[in-house]
């Protein structure tokens, strides 16, 4: 996705219809004439404007070489002033940075916040200042201005020409607007069957040419529940499917949802159906918005508000910074190797989205990390193994959907690198599709995911969002998906072909879908819109189980959803995902009374000026949740130390240094829209070598903050190494607990760490030649490639040490007619509490060239001295092997290569 910024709203011709009432920290302004002053005097019978509003009104900006100043006097009623540009999303260099949240042309796209009504009075003379609704007063305060009717609902004071309007001058006469286009300036429509009506779908200060109804009401009033477009009535959606309030079975929920959707779609007007097939402008500042008309639910108006991201609510604007928890990135959840953590993570994210009035969560990302350099590995819940992603993704999705939100699984399909992602054409074998790339999507869909996001790239020569094989064959026929497919922002390249081939919703607006009403059959429109409505029903949003979306000021997404509960949980995720790579002489945890020296910027600073997106602790892109509440490792450790232990920090390793333990903090960074240049951990080798030469340093620990795989050439010189996968704002408290021994690092590697000289791909495989990439390695992805090629990793998939030691015994494999059950006992024989993660790998003849693949894992926490019996049932991914008479080899290991026990199993066919 793109790098999003909020910019000043500039136009050559003043046309903004409102006065800004925004927190003073925003960078959004309204361009107005410079000569209108701010009057801070307040009559006795009026309440004053807030100071931050007056401060904002006095701020200046340069727009077309003219300074601008907004004028306002006072607010009428409670929360009545407001309606201006909050966020202008402008994209420059789309192909360079990617562009998830704007149009692919790099054009300006703005979301605006608005109240249903707003009046700003003038200077007491009965007129109105520029930019205000003058419909009631009928005149304007300032000389040279006149009150102009902009629509049936809006009049505005605008500067007159020398001849007081000048409509006699042909060059000043606007041509009437085409149907379904903006008629704010022309105030007329070229087709007599259309009327220029005010829009109230969040862009209420604009007008659109809409088809006249029988009573010539004609407006598309998104805030009027009585305006359904189906003849004046509104369908009461919750009358169908009351059993959805209690039904928990996923298949049954979707069956009920389909039935109700079909019933409602038959009664909805064509226009209302078409509105479900594309994003709408407005949307109160969410990343995306679908206008739902003609049907209401238990909470009244049904709204589909969409937002990023899967690891924290991304508000995109300054006023929202720090008002949502910056959880660890999804790659950290993958490193937890724990379905319970994934489920709790999905629940926590969903809770914050609900509070912020967002009904469609654009996540999780379950793409397989095929390319180690990929710029979006950080938000992959899958890592390099599709089975890991299928188990964690399903747990995440179940919790999101159960809370009345629609989970959007992404990106479908084969979007496994950021380099050239908008033009790259990918070729993948059918076997690799089904066994590797589709598997996490299948699990998420089976768990109830209501939406799938199609990607930017091409597959088999066609763009993913208009690819019939991907959208109709693989997704709907093979995986049985019943929800809707939404495009990535700007990923659509056609109208009718995309719709015919399986794309339900174009985002962010109807660039190509504006003419579907005349291009598609009624049956196809019913099918596409029905799938959208089915997902809404299945999530429970028609029956009031979705979030409450209050279309008012302040907008719900301004709500502060951070909490002590979520802070504690974010810290717990970091601990569960931190991987201990090395612990020579058991120097960790650090003993009480030690002198600790932290070295490096990443110990002390959250930001790095070299990053264009993101921070030291969270990668950049649409999934980045900005915060001002990050606790650095240095601050977290300082806050945690209460005894004789001392803590100091230096930015660079230099001079005469003395410490019992030196902790080197180093960070690798990743951003959406581009791949990493290499897997080197910046400055790690240099800093470790410098400290190694200091006779006053007794032990060196490396804290590596990473978005994915790295090389570890520096580890030989270090005594211990901890890896945190983009841990987010609570890195400090989690680091302190781990370093001081209050918690054990419990993570496992979700991606293999390669040796420095590993060469995995040909140029045809990655990054591709002539914008074509061949996945000719087939199913040999991640550790499968290493084992099949006989190329060991530096640290294999699934690897992770602990502060304690575990003993395993009592291994058994038994057939029960349905599959194999594996049982064993694990005992914590060390002095510290910790967690073990036994992993089951299977192999058989017809699986080749794959030697073995993950088919089971279980995380077990054990106190020192405790034991627990463990039972696992590996997924039946090899039943066909038994049918062929093949022997299945089952391996239990602590990683992909560290074998604890292996056995050959042949079960009778039943």
N, C-alpha and C positions, 0 to 999 in steps of 0.2 A: 504494500500500500504506500501511499504517498506520505511525505512529510507535510503535516497540516499546520498551518499558522492562521492566526486571526489577524486580518489586515484592516486598514481604514477603508471605509466604504466611500469610494470616489466616483462621481459621475460628472461629465462635462456640463450636463444640464440638471439643475436641482429638481428632483422628482420625489424625494422621500416624503412620506406622508405623516411622520410622527417625530416626537421629541424623545431623545434617548433618556432612559432612566435606568442606568446600569451602574454596578459597583465601579468605583474609580479605578480599579486595577485593570479593567478591560482595555483592549486596544481597538475596540470598535467605536466608530464615531458616525455622526450624521453630517453630511455636507450641506451647509446652509449659508446664506449671505452673511458677509462679515460684519455688517453694520448693525446687527440686532444685538443690543447689549443684554447682559444678565442683570436683572433688578432684584437685589436681595431684600428689598423692603417688603413687608408683609402686612396687609390690613389686619385690624384687630380681630375681625370675624373669620379669618382664614388660618389654617394650620400651615406652618412653614414647610418647605421642601427639606428633605434630609440633606445634611451637609455634603455627603458623598455625591449626591445628585448635583448639587450646585457646583461642587468642584469639577465634576465631569462636564457640566454645561459650559464652564469657563475654559476648558482645555481646548487647545488649538491644534490644527493639523494643516499640512499643505496638501492641497488637492488641485491639480491643474494650475499650479503656481498661485493659487489664491488661498489665504488663510481662512479657516472656517470657525464659526462660533455658533453654538446653539443657544437659543433663548427660550426661557420658560419662566413662569411666575409662581404658580402654585398648583397643587393637585386638587381636583374636585372629587370628593369621596375617598374611600379607603382603597389604597393601591390602585389608583386610577390613572396615573401618568404612565406610561411605558409602552413601548412598542417601537423598537428600533432595531437596527442591525446588531445582533449579538455576535454572530459568528459568520465571517465571510471566508469561505474555504477557497483558496486560490491555488492553483497548481501550475507550476512552471517546470518544464522539463519532465513531462510525464514518463517518458520511457526511461529516463535516468534514475528517477527515484521510485518509480512505480506509482500507481494512483488508485488506491482503494476507495477514497472518499471524495471523488469529483469526477468530472467527465474526462474521457481519454484525450480530448483535444487540448486539455489544459485550460479550458475556459473557466471563468469565474462562476462559482456556484455558492449561493448564500442561503443560510438558514436564518430565519428571523423569529424572534419571540414577540408575542402579541397578546393583549387582552382583547376581550370581545368588544369593549368600547373604550374610548379615550377622548377627553376634551381638555384642551389647554387654552385658558383664557388669555386675553391680551392685557393692555395696560389700564383697564378700567373704563375705556371709552366705548365698550360694547362691541369691539371688533376682535379679530384673531391675529396672532402672530403667524409668520410663515411656517408652513409645515403642519398646521393644526386644522381640525375639522371646523369649518366656518358655516356649516349648513344651518345651524340654529341662528347665529348672529347675522348671517347674510352679508357681512362686510368685513373689511380687513383694516388693521390698525395702521399699517404703514403706507405712506403715499407711494403710488405706482404699483400697488398690489390690487388684485381683484379676487373675488370668491368664485372659483371655477368648479362646476359640477363634474366630478370625476366618474361617478357611477350613481346608481340609485341610493347608495348608502354612504357616499363619501363626497364632501366638498372640501376644497383646499384653497388657501390663499397663495396665489402665484404671481410672480412679477408680470405686469402687463407690457406689451410692446408699445412703441411710440403712438400707435393709433388705437390704444386701448383694446388690445386683443388681436388686431391685425388679421382677422380671418378673411379680410378682403384680399390679402396678399396671398397669391397661389402657393408661394413657396413655404408659407406657414400653415397650410391646411394639411392635416394628417389624413392619409388614406384610411378608409375603414379597414378593420382587421379581419383576417380570415377566421373561419370557425375554429374553435378550441385554441385560439391564440390570445395573447395578452392584448387587451383593448383599453388599457389604462389611459394611454395618451389620446387615442382616436375617439374613444367613447362611442363607437359605432361598429357595426359588423357588416361585412360585404354581402352576407347571405341574409335575406329577409326572414328566413326561418330561425335565425339566431339573434340573441339579444346580449348586449354588454352588461354583465352583472358582476357585482362585487364578489370577490372570493373571500371566504371565511375559513379556509382550511389551514390557517396559520399564516397565509400570505394575504391577510384580509385587506391590506392597503393596495392590492392590485385588483384588476378586473379581467374577466375572461369572456370571450364570446361563447355562449352556451346555447344549446338548442332550446327553443321556447317550448314550454309546456302548454296544456290546453288553457290554463288561466294566465299564461304569460308570466308566471313567476320566475321560472327559468334559472334561478341562481343555484350554484352548487355550494350550499351552505353546510359546511362540515360541522358547524357547531349547533345545528338545528336538528334534533333527533326526528322531527316530523318530516324532514325533507329526504325522502328515500329515493326519489327518481323513479319509483315504480307505480306512479299514478297517485301519489300523495300519501300513501300509507306506508307504515314501517312494519316489517316482519318482526314478530317477537320470537327471536331465535331460541330462547330457553324453553319454549313450549315443547320442543323436540329434544329427546335425549336426557331426560331427568336422571336416568340411571348412571350417567357420567359422573354424578356427584359422589357415587359410592364405588363404582367399578374400578378395580385396580389392574386387572389383566390387560396387558398392552394390546393384544390382538382384539379383544372384545371392545376396548375403547375405540380403536380405529374402525371397527365394523359399525359401531353405533354412530361415530362421527361421519362416516361415509353416508350412512342412511339419512342422517339429518341434513347433511350438506346437499345431497341430491334433492331432498324435499324443498329446501330453501332456494336453491339455484333455479329451480323451475319457476319460482314465483318472482324472482328478482328481475329488474329491468336490464336491458342490454348494457346501458351505460354503467349501471352499478356493478355489473360483472366485469366490465372492462377496467374499472377503477382498481380492481383487485390485482391487475396484471402489471402494474408499474408503480414506481415510487412517485410521490407527489412532493412538490415544493412545500415549504413550511415545515410542519412536523415539530414545531416548538423547539428546534435546536438539536434533535436527535440525529444520529448519523443517517438514518433513513426512516421513511414514513410511508405507509400505504393508507390511502383514504378509503375507509369502509363505509359504504352508504347502503341504505335500504334495509338494514337489519340491525336490531339492537339486542343487547343481552341483559343479564340480570342487573348489571351496573349501568345500564343505559347505553350510551354511545360506545361502540367497539372501535378501538384504534390499534393499529399495528405500528408500534414505535420500535425501531431497530437501533442497536448500538453495539460497539465494540467494548470490551474485548473479553476474551475467555479467561483472562487472569486479573481482571479488575475493570471497573467502569471507566472508560476513557471519555472524559467530558470535553476534550479538545480545546477548552478555553480557560483563560486565567481564573475566572470566578469559581471554577469547579476544582481547581488544584487543591489536593489535600482533603477533598470531601468524599473520596472513596478510597478504600484500602488498596494499597499497592501490594497485592499478594505476590508470591513467587511466580515466575513464569511457568507455563505448563510443562516444560522439560524437567522442572524440579519435581512435579507430581509424578512424571514418568520415573524419575530416579527414586521415588519412594517405594516402588515395587509393592504398592499397597492399595487394594481396591477400597478399603475403608477410608483412607486418606483422600482418594479420588472422589468418593461419594461426598464426603464432608466438604471438600473443596467446591464441588458443584453446588452444594446447598448454600454455602456461604456467598458465592458469587451471585446466585439466584436471589438471595435475600436482599442484597444491595441493589440489584437491578429492579426488583419489585418496588422497593422504596423510592427509587428514582423514576418510577412510572414507565419502565421499559418492558415491553411485552415480548420482544424477539431478541434473544441473545445471539450475537454473531460468533458462535463458537460451540463446541471446541474444535480446534485444529487437530486432526488425527492423521495427517500425512506421515508416511514412512520417511525417516531420515536417510534417504538413499545417498545423497551427496553430503559429505562431511562439511563442506564449505558453505552449504546453503544458508542464506541469510535469514531463514525463518525456522531453523531448527529449534530456536529458543521457545517457540510456542507450539511445539509438537508434543502432544500427550502420548505419542506412540514411541518416540525414539526410533531405533533402527529395527525393531521387531514388531510385526503386525499383531501377533498374539498379545503381547504386552499392551499395545494400544487398544485392542479389542476389549480386553478386560477392564482397563482403566476408563476408557471412553464410555463404555456402557454404564459403569457406575456413575460417572459424571452426568451423563444425559438423563438417567432415571431421576436424579435429584432435581435437575433443572425443570424437566417436564412435570414432575409431581407438584411443583410449586406454581403451576399455571403459566409458565413461560414456554416459548417455543425455542428449542435448542436447534442451532443451525450448524450442522457438521460440514467441515470444509477441509480442503478445496478439492472438489471433484473435477477432474481426476488427473493424476500424474504430474502434479504441480510441485516438483521436487527440487527446484532450484529457482533462485531469484534472477540470476543473470539471463537476460533476454526473455524474461518470462512472458512478455506481451506478444512476442512473435515466434517463440520457439515451437517447433513442430516435433512431437514426440512419437516414437514408435515402440510399442510394448507388446510382448507376446500375451496371448490369452491366458496362458498358465500363470505368468507373473501377475497379470491383473487380478485374477481370482485368488491366488494363494498369498500374494504380498500386498498389493496396493488397495484392493477392495475390502479386505478382511476387516480392518478397523471400522470402515463405513457400515458394513453389514451388521456388526455388533451394535453400533450406535442406533441404527435403524430398528433393529430388533428390540432395543431398549425403549423405543418410542420417539426418536428424534423427529420433529415435525418439519424440518427444512434441511435442504442440502444446498450449499453454495457452490456454483460452478466456477471454474478458474479462468485465468487469462489465456493460458497457453493453448496451442493446437494439439490434437491427438489424432493420429491417422490422417493428417492433412486438413482437418476441420477444427475450427475453434470449439473449445469445450462447451461453450454455452449455446452452440447450435449444432451439436454433434449427436446425431440420432443414435449411433451405437452406444455412446456413453450415457445419454439421458433416457432413452427408451429401452434399449436392449439390456445393458448392464445394470442400470439403476432400477428401473421399474420391473422389467421382466425377471432378471436374475436375482435381484435383492428384494423384490416385492415392496419397494418404497411407495407410500401412498400420500405423502405430504407434498410440499411444493419445492420447486427448484428456483432459487433466487440467484441472480447474477452477482458476481463480484462487481464493485462499483466501476462502471465504464467498460465492462468486459463483453458487452453485446455489440455485434457487428451487423446485425440484420433484424428485420421485423418478422415478416411472415415465416421465413425459413427457421428462425430460432423458435418461434411459437409452434410450428408444425413438428419440429424435432424434439420438443420436450421442455423448453424453458418456460416456466410459469410467470416469473416476475423479473422485469427489467429494472435495474437500479442504476443511478439514483432517481432518474426521471424517465419519461417516455420519449427518449430520443428516437428510437426505432419502433416503439410500440404504439405510437400515437394514431396509427391508421389501421389497427387490427380489426376494428369494427367492420370495415369494408373489405378486409383481406381474408378473414377467416370465416368458416362456416359457423352457424350457431352451435352446432354440436361440439366443435373444437373449443369455442369460447366457454361453453358450459363445462367441458372437461377441465380446462386449465383453471378457470376461476373456482370450480368445485373443489379442486385439490388444495387450493389456498384455504378455502372455507373449512375443508375437512381438518386441516391442521389446527385451525383456530378452535374448532369444536373439540378435537382430541386433547388439546392443552387445557380444556376447561374454561376457556376465556368467555365463551358465550354464557356459561352458567355461573359467572362471577368468581371463578377460581383464579383468574389472572390478576395482575396488578391494577390498582386504582390509578387512572391517568387523569389528572386534574389539569384541564387546559386553562391555566390561570397564572397570575404572577404572584410570587416568584414561581418559576417552573419547578416541577417535582425533582428534576435532576440536579437542582441546586441543593437538595437536601444533603446533609452530612451523614453519610452512612457508616462512617468509621466508628469503631467501638472497642472497648477493652477485650470483649469476647473475640472479635475478629483479629485483633492484634495478637492475642495469645495463640489463636489458631494459625495465623501466618507464621509465627515463630515455630510452632510445632511442625508445620510442613517443612520448614528449612531444616530442622533437626532430622526429620525422617528422610530427607533427601540428600543430606550432606554425606559425601563419600570419603572415607579414610583410605587414601592410597598407600600410605607408608607410615610406620610408627616404630622406627628403630630404637631399640632399648626402652621401648614404652615410655618415651618422654612425654607423651600425652596420656592423660590430662596433666596440665602443669600443676606442680605441687604448690601448696599454700606457702606464702612467704617469698616466692620467687620474684626476681626482678625481670619484668617483661618489657621488651622494646618492640614497638610496632614500627615497621619500615615500609614506606611507599604511600603514594597519594590515595590509593584505594582503601587504605586503613582509615583515612581521615576525611576524604571528600566524596560527595555523592556525584558531582558533575565533573565532566572532562570537556574542555573547550574543543577537543578534537572530534567529539561526537556531534553529528548534526541532528540525531534523534536519540532519545533514551538517556540512560545514565549509567554509572558504574555498576549499579545493582539490578537494572532492568533494561532489557534490550529495546530498540526503537522500532516504531511503526504504529500501525493502527491498534495494535494490542497493548500499547504502552499506556499505563495509567499514571499520569503525573502526580507527584506528591511533594509536599513541603514538610513531611513528617518523618523522613528517613532518619534512622539512628545508625550512625556509622559504626564499624567495628571498634574504633578507638573509644567513641563515646559509650557504646554498649559495655565495653570492658571496664572503663572508668566507673560507670554507674554500678557495676556488679561487684567490684572489689571492696571489701570492708575490713580485711585483715592487714597484715603487714606486706602483702603483695603490692608491688609498685608497678605502675604503668606509665610509659613514656612513648612519644611518637616523634619520628623524623621523616621528612619527605624523601630523602635520598640516603643511601648507605655511604657514609664518608666520615673521616676523622677517627679518633680513638673511641671506640664503642665498647661498653661493658654491659653485659646482660646474661642472666641465666638462660633466657630463651628469647630469641629474636624471631618475630613473626613477620614474614614478607608478604604483603598484600599486593596481589597483581590481578589485573582484570583483562579479559578478552571481551571484545564488543561485537555486536551483530545488529544489523538494521534491515528492516524490510526494504525491498527494492534493489538490493545488491548482495552479492555473495562476499564472504570473507576472502581476503587475498591469500591467507595461509592459516595454518593451525598453530602457529607459534604463540606462546604466552608472552606478551610484550614485557621486556626487561627482566624476566624471571631469572634467566641464566646469569645475566650481568650482576644483578643484585645479590643473588645467592653466592656467587664467586667472590664478590667484594666482602661480604660478611664472613665468608669462610676464612678469609685471610686475616681477620681480626682475632687476635689471641684472646680478647676479652669476651667473645661470644661463645658460650658453651654449647648451645644447640640452636638449630635453625629449623623453623617450621614455615612452610609455604601455604598460604591461603589463596587458592586459585578460584576466582569468580568468573565463571565461563558460561557461554550460551550453548555449548555443545562439545564436540570432540576437540582435543588439543594434543600437541606433542609434549612429551615430558623429558626432554633431554637434560633438564636441570635437576631431576629428582635424585640422581646419584649423589649430588653434593648436599642435598637436604637431609635432615634427620627425620622429618615427618612432613606429610602433605595432606591437606584437606581440600576437597573440591566442593564448591557451592554452585549450583546451577541457577543463575540469575535470581537471587533470593528475595529481592524486593526490599521494602522499607524496614522490615524487622530484622535485618541482617545482624545489627549490633547485639541485641539481646540473645539471639540464637548463637552467635559466635562466642559470646561470653560463657554461656552455659556449656558449650562443647569444650572450649579451651580449659575451663576450670573444673570440668568433670561432673557438672550438675546434670549433664545429659550425654549420651553416647551418640556419635554419628551413625545413623542407621540406614543410609542410602546405599544404592547399588547403581552401577553405571548403566544408563539406558542406551548408551552408544559406546562402541569400542574406541579406545584411545590408541591410535596407530603409532608405530615406530616412525622415526623421522624420515626414513628413506622409503616408506611404503608408497607404491604407485598402483592405485586401484583402477583407474580409468584410462582408456584411450581417449584421444581428443574427440573421436566420433561419439563416444559415450557421454563425456562431459568435458567442456561445456557444450559440445556440439559443433558441427561444421556446417556453414551456410544456413544457420538457424534451424538445423535439424539435429536431433539427438536420438541415438539408438540405445535403447535399454537392452542391449544384446547380452548383458550379463544374466538376463533372465531372472530367475529366482535367487540368484546368489547376491543377496543384499546383506550388508552388515557383516556380522560374525560368520554367516553362511559362506561368504566369499573367502574369508580368512581360512576357514577350516578346509574348504574344498580345494583351495589353491596351495595349502600348506604354508601360508604366510601368517605367522603368529603376530598378534597385537602386542603392544607394550602393556596394555591392561585390557582384558577382554570384557565383553558385554556381560553384565550381571555381577561384576567384581565389586567387592567392598569389604574392608576390614572392620573390626570392632574394638572397643576398649576391653573386651572380655574374650573368652575362648569358649567354643562350643564342641561338644562331642555328639556324634550321631550313631545310632545303633538300631537294631531290630527291623531292618529293611525287609519289606515283603511286597510282592505283587500278586494280586489275585484276580481271577476273571469271575464276573458275576452274570454273564450273559448279555450285559449291555455295554461292557467295556472293561477297563482295568482299574483297580483301586490300588493305590500305593500307600503304604503305611510305614512309619518310622518313628523313632523317638529322638528328641533333641534335648540335650542337657547343657545348662550354662555352668561350666566348670571353672570360670574365672571369678574375680573379685568384684566386678562391676556389673550393673544391669546392662542389658543390651538386647538387640534384635537379630534374629537369624532369618534368612530367606532361602530355604531349600527350593531348587528349581528343577523341573522335570523336562528333559529333552528326549525326543523320540526320533528313531531313524529306521528305515526299511529300504528294500531294494528299489522300489518304484519311486522313491522320493529323490533319488539321485538326479542331478549332481549334488543336491544338498545331502550332507552327511547326517546332520540331526538338526532339529528345530525345537524351540520352546513350545511346550504344550501344557505347562502348569507351574505355578509358584504360589507360595504362601508365606506371608510375613508373620513371625511369631515373636512377641516380646517376652523375655524371660528375666526374672530377677536373679541375682547371683545365687548359685546353688540350686536353682529350680530346674525341673524337667517337664516336658509336655509331649504327649503322643500326638502325632501329626498324621492326618489322613488327607489324601488328595486324589481326585479323579481326573486324570489328564483328558483333555478334549479328544473326542473320537475323530481325529484327523487321519486315521490310518485304517479305517474299517475296510476300505477297498483292498488294502494290502493283505488283510486276513482272508478276504474273499478270493484273493489270488494265491493263497497258500504261503504268503511271505511271512517270515519271522520279523517281529517288531522288537527292536532293541530299545530298552528304556534306561535312561541314565538320570540319576539324581546327582546334582552338582551344586556347588556354591557359586558357580559362574558357568559360562558357556564352555570353559575348558578345564575347570577344576572339578574333577570327578570324585564323588563320594561313594557311589555305588552304581553298578550297571547289571542288567539282566536281560535275557532274551525271553520274550513272551509269545506263545502261540495259543490263542483261545479258540475253543470250538465255535463254529458258525451256529448262530441261533437266530 
